[in-house]
Amino acid sequence: TSKKEAEKSIRNAREFLVGQQLSVGKYYLKRNNPMAAMRRLKKIKSSTKESTFLPEVSYRLIESLILVGLFPEAISEYGYMKKKFPNSSWAREASALIKKSGLD
């Protein structure tokens, strides 16, 4: 079982790190720096295969793309999100954001 415990610890550590990276992205959004947020969120997305944070990463990425006026990319990310996380509350939030931004 020590191998299983070690694997679980590694998974938990990775999850924690993804959460920390997401927090940095959200900090940039709060500080009105959507470009920095977008770079951070894209990095998380490209380097993370699975995490409970990925739906929120996707949502925050849509948010930052809209803020910098990259509407086709925001719509594309929303399409990815609907396919990948159809039952996520973040997908519902993203739908509302897309509508509110007049992109639907």
N, C-alpha and C positions, 0 to 999 in steps of 0.2 A: 504493500500500500504506500510505501514511501515515494515510489515513482509517481503514483497517482496524486499524492499530496503535492509533490514538486510541480507536476504539470498544472495542478489547480492553482498553485501559488503563482506560477508564471502567467497563466491566463488572467488572474486577478490583477497582477502587476501591469500587464499590458492594458487591461481595461482602465485601470487607474490613470495610466499615462495618456490614453486617448481622452479621458475626461479632463485631464489637465490641459492638453492641447486645445480642446474645445473651449475651455474657460478662457484661454488666451485669445482665441478667435472672437469670443463674445465680448471680451474686454476691448478689443480693437473696434468692434461694432459700436459699443457704448461710447467710445472715445471719438466716434465719427471718423474712423479710418477704415472704410470698407475694403480698400485695396489690400491692406495688410491682413484683414480678416479673411478675405477671399484666398490669398496665398496660403495662409495657415490651414484653412478648411480644405482646400484642394490637396494639400500635402497629406492631411489626415486621411482623406478619401482614397488617395492613391496608395498609401502605405498600410492601410488597415483592411484586412479581409473580413473580419467579423467583430462586431462590438454592439452593445446595446445603445451606444451613443450615435451610431451611424444615421438613424433617421433625423436626429436633431442636427447633425453635421450637415446633412443635405438641406434641411430647412434654412439653417443659417447661411449656407452657401447661396441659396435662392435669394434670401434677404440681401446679402451683400451684392449679388449680381444686379438686382433691381436698383439698389442705391447708386451704383456706378453707371447705370443705363445699359447694361448688357442684357437686354430683354430676351433675345432669342436663346441665349445661354441659360437664362433663368427658366424659360419655358421648357427647354431641353432637360434641365436638371429636375424640373417638376415631373416630366414624363418618366425619367429614370426612377424617381422617388415613388411614383404611383405603381410602377411595375415591381420595384424591389421591396417596398414597405407599404403595401396597399391598406393594411389595417392599422397603421400607426396613427396616433393622434397628431403627430407632426405632419403627416400627409394631409390631414384635414386642415390643419393650420396653414399649410402651404397653399392649399386650394383657396382659402379665404384671402391670403396675401396676394395671390395671383389675380383674384377677382377685384380686390381693393385697388390694385395697381392698374386695373383696366387691361390686363393682358390675356384675359380668357376669351 
